[in-house]
């Protein structure tokens, strides 16, 4: 008789997830950060070319399962909510594997008036208080890591130079053949293949400006334009992604348009702009925000090597 109706998650992991959720809520309660909930089904998706939206047919329109609660939370921020956090299910199509799941649990929070460095410290505090023996994560620039493992300055390297490195390492880049005039895809590919697997317990900052997503940009100490954002890595895996949040409407629209241009070149769905979210982003107070994968954190806590061992019913079940 088939037993695929059973969860493969152990009782110990069930208990540890419950403890983690309690610890997270205690952490934010102590800091007077308000827990909120927002819909998991929205009227628009994300235009990021690297994310696959999952759509739902509605009576008179198309709905989108939210890839994160970001847009709705920013509408709350613009409305005067103050500091907020949310523990929410998130959905991303095509993300299935040992470290990825189509449905997963995301912790996201926003801190008006806080600096990016202060947010990095707060993420570290959360990790310290919700885990046993979490190491301190030093801050290292994207440029330092890229130069160490790829041999070139990522902020100044040409597309041709990046492509040559890809060829030298025999990395398959067929899926990027439509981006010859765009360095974003090549930087992402090189970083994911040559750099990320070597990262454990580190905070990466000052990403290339072309990878800013919805973060502000500014000059680094060398005079290169960089994105004001960071990522926490543990065991070669991205755990958290934080931004100094962009709040200029024209620039937000420009970035959405650039994303959709890439999507069009790739033959993937062009995503309608979420007008409510764009307006809200331009009206919210200066703030920083971060999203953290709770399932990946739980993997670290219990020593699991496969995300299906910490999600009660993964996609294949």
C-alpha positions in Angstrom: 0.0 0.0 0.0 1.3 3.4 -0.9 2.4 5.7 1.9 2.9 8.9 -0.1 0.1 10.5 1.9 2.6 10.6 4.8 4.8 13.6 5.5 8.5 12.8 5.5 9.2 15.5 8.1 10.2 14.0 11.5 8.3 14.9 14.7 11.5 16.5 16.0 11.5 18.9 13.0 7.8 19.7 13.4 8.5 20.7 17.0 11.6 22.7 15.9 9.6 24.6 13.3 7.0 25.5 15.9 9.7 26.7 18.2 11.4 28.8 15.5 8.1 30.5 14.6 7.5 31.3 18.3 11.1 32.6 18.7 10.7 34.8 15.6 7.4 36.3 16.9 9.0 36.9 20.3 11.9 38.7 18.6 9.7 41.2 16.8 7.3 41.6 19.8 10.3 42.7 21.9 11.1 45.4 19.3 7.5 46.6 18.9 7.4 45.5 15.3 3.8 44.8 14.2 2.9 41.5 12.7 0.6 41.8 9.6 -1.0 39.6 7.0 -1.6 40.3 3.4 -3.2 38.3 0.5 -1.3 35.5 -1.1 -3.3 36.1 -4.3 -2.7 39.4 -6.0 -3.8 41.2 -9.2 -0.2 41.5 -10.4 3.0 39.5 -10.3 6.7 40.5 -10.3 8.6 41.4 -13.4 12.0 40.1 -12.2 13.2 38.1 -15.2 14.6 35.4 -13.0 11.3 34.6 -11.2 8.5 32.6 -12.7 5.1 33.7 -11.5 2.3 31.2 -10.9 -1.1 32.5 -12.3 -4.6 31.6 -11.2 -7.6 32.1 -13.5 -10.2 34.5 -11.9 -13.7 35.2 -13.2 -12.7 38.4 -15.0 -9.0 38.6 -14.8 -5.8 36.7 -14.0 -4.6 36.4 -10.4 -1.0 35.9 -9.3 0.2 33.8 -6.4 2.5 36.2 -4.6 6.3 35.5 -4.9 6.7 37.5 -1.7 4.4 39.8 0.4 6.6 42.8 -0.6 4.1 44.9 -2.7 1.2 44.6 -0.2 3.5 45.3 2.8 4.8 48.5 1.1 1.2 49.6 0.6 0.8 49.3 4.4 4.1 51.2 5.0 2.9 54.0 2.7 -0.4 54.1 4.7 1.5 54.7 8.0 1.8 51.2 9.5 5.3 51.8 10.9 7.7 48.9 11.3 6.0 45.6 10.2 6.8 42.0 9.6 5.0 39.0 8.1 5.4 35.2 8.0 3.8 34.2 4.8 3.6 31.4 2.2 5.3 32.4 -1.1 5.2 30.8 -4.5 7.6 30.6 -7.4 7.2 28.4 -10.4 10.0 26.3 -11.7 11.8 26.3 -8.4 12.1 22.7 -7.4 15.1 20.8 -6.1 17.2 20.0 -3.1 17.2 23.7 -1.9 14.1 25.0 -3.7 10.4 24.5 -3.4 7.6 26.0 -5.5 5.8 26.9 -2.2 7.8 28.0 0.8 7.6 30.1 3.9 9.1 33.6 3.9 9.8 36.0 6.7 9.8 39.6 5.5 10.1 42.8 7.5 10.5 46.5 7.0 12.1 49.1 9.3 11.4 52.8 8.5 14.3 55.1 9.5 16.8 52.2 10.0 20.1 52.1 8.1 21.2 49.2 6.0 24.0 48.3 8.4 21.6 48.4 11.3 19.3 46.0 9.5 22.3 43.6 8.8 22.9 43.7 12.6 19.3 43.0 13.3 19.3 40.0 10.9 22.3 38.6 12.8 20.6 39.2 16.1 17.5 37.2 14.9 19.8 34.4 13.8 21.6 34.4 17.1 18.4 34.3 19.1 16.5 31.7 17.1 19.3 29.2 16.6 21.9 27.4 18.6 25.5 28.3 17.7 24.8 30.5 14.6 28.2 31.9 13.6 28.8 35.7 13.2 28.7 36.6 9.5 31.4 39.0 8.4 30.5 41.7 5.8 32.3 41.3 2.4 31.7 43.3 -0.8 30.5 41.6 -3.9 33.5 43.1 -5.7 36.0 41.5 -3.3 34.5 38.0 -3.8 34.1 38.3 -7.5 37.7 39.5 -8.0 38.9 36.6 -5.8 37.0 33.9 -7.6 36.6 35.3 -11.1 39.6 37.6 -11.5 37.9 40.8 -12.6 36.1 43.8 -11.2 32.4 43.1 -11.7 31.5 46.8 -11.8 33.7 47.5 -14.8 34.0 44.2 -16.7 32.5 44.2 -20.2 30.0 41.7 -21.4 32.6 40.2 -23.6 35.0 39.7 -20.6 32.3 38.1 -18.6 31.4 35.8 -21.4 35.0 34.8 -21.8 35.2 33.8 -18.2 32.1 31.7 -18.7 33.7 29.9 -21.7 37.0 29.4 -19.8 35.1 27.6 -17.0 33.0 25.6 -19.5 29.8 27.0 -17.9 26.6 26.4 -19.9 25.1 29.8 -20.7 22.7 28.8 -23.5 19.7 30.2 -21.6 21.4 33.7 -21.7 22.0 33.8 -25.4 19.4 36.5 -25.8 21.3 38.9 -23.4 24.4 39.7 -25.3 24.0 43.4 -24.5 23.1 42.8 -20.9 25.7 41.9 -18.1 23.1 41.0 -15.5 22.6 37.4 -16.6 26.3 36.7 -16.9 27.1 38.2 -13.5 24.3 36.2 -11.9 25.6 33.0 -13.6 29.2 33.5 -12.7 28.4 34.4 -9.1 26.1 31.4 -8.6 28.5 28.9 -10.1 32.0 30.2 -9.1 31.3 32.2 -5.9 28.2 31.1 -4.0 29.2 27.5 -3.4 32.2 28.8 -1.5 30.2 31.1 0.8 29.4 30.1 4.4 28.3 32.5 7.1 29.0 35.7 5.2 27.1 38.9 4.3 27.6 40.1 0.8 27.1 43.8 0.1 27.5 46.4 -2.7 26.1 44.3 -5.5 26.5 45.6 -9.1 24.1 48.4 -9.8 22.5 46.3 -12.6 21.4 43.9 -9.9 19.7 46.5 -7.8 16.2 45.2 -8.3 14.2 47.6 -6.0 17.2 48.8 -4.0 18.7 52.3 -4.1 22.1 52.7 -5.8 25.1 54.8 -4.8 28.8 55.1 -5.2 31.2 52.8 -3.3 34.6 54.0 -1.9 36.2 53.2 -5.3 33.7 55.4 -7.2 31.8 52.5 -8.8 28.0 52.6 -8.8 26.6 49.8 -6.6 23.3 48.6 -5.3 22.6 49.4 -1.7 21.6 45.9 -0.7 22.9 42.7 1.0 22.5 39.0 1.1 23.3 36.6 3.9 24.8 33.3 2.9 25.0 30.1 4.9 26.4 26.8 3.5 26.7 28.3 0.0 23.0 29.1 0.1 21.3 32.5 0.1 19.3 32.9 3.3 18.2 36.5 3.4 18.1 39.4 0.9 17.9 43.0 2.1 17.5 46.4 0.5 17.7 50.1 1.2 14.2 50.4 -0.4 13.9 52.4 -3.7 11.2 55.1 -3.4 11.5 57.1 -6.7 8.5 56.5 -8.9 10.2 57.2 -12.2 13.1 54.9 -11.4 10.8 52.2 -10.2 8.8 52.3 -13.4 12.1 52.3 -15.4 13.3 49.1 -13.7 10.0 47.4 -14.2 10.2 48.3 -17.9 13.7 46.9 -18.2 12.7 43.7 -16.5 9.8 43.2 -18.9 12.1 43.9 -21.9 14.3 41.0 -20.9 11.2 38.8 -20.3 10.0 39.7 -23.8 13.4 38.8 -25.3 13.2 35.5 -23.6 9.7 34.8 -24.7 8.3 34.7 -21.2 5.2 36.5 -19.9 5.3 40.3 -19.7 4.0 41.2 -16.3 1.5 44.1 -15.9 2.8 46.8 -13.6 1.1 46.8 -10.2 0.0 50.5 -10.2 -1.1 50.5 -6.5 2.3 49.1 -5.5 4.3 51.6 -7.5 2.4 54.6 -6.1 2.8 53.2 -2.6 6.5 52.7 -3.0 6.9 56.4 -4.0 4.9 57.4 -0.8 6.3 55.1 1.8 8.8 56.6 4.4 12.6 56.0 3.9 13.1 52.4 5.0 15.0 49.2 4.7 13.6 45.8 4.3 14.7 42.1 4.2 13.2 38.8 3.2 14.5 35.6 4.8 13.7 32.0 3.9 12.4 30.3 7.0 12.6 26.8 5.5 16.2 27.3 4.6 17.0 28.5 8.1 15.2 25.5 9.5 17.4 23.3 7.2 20.5 24.8 8.9 19.0 24.3 12.4 18.2 20.6 12.0 21.0 19.7 9.7 18.8 18.8 6.7 20.4 18.8 3.2 17.1 18.7 1.4 14.3 21.3 1.8 11.7 18.5 1.5 12.8 17.3 4.9 11.6 20.5 6.6 8.4 21.2 4.6 5.6 19.1 5.8 4.2 18.3 2.4 6.6 19.3 -0.4 5.6 19.6 -4.0 5.9 15.9 -4.8 3.5 15.1 -2.0 
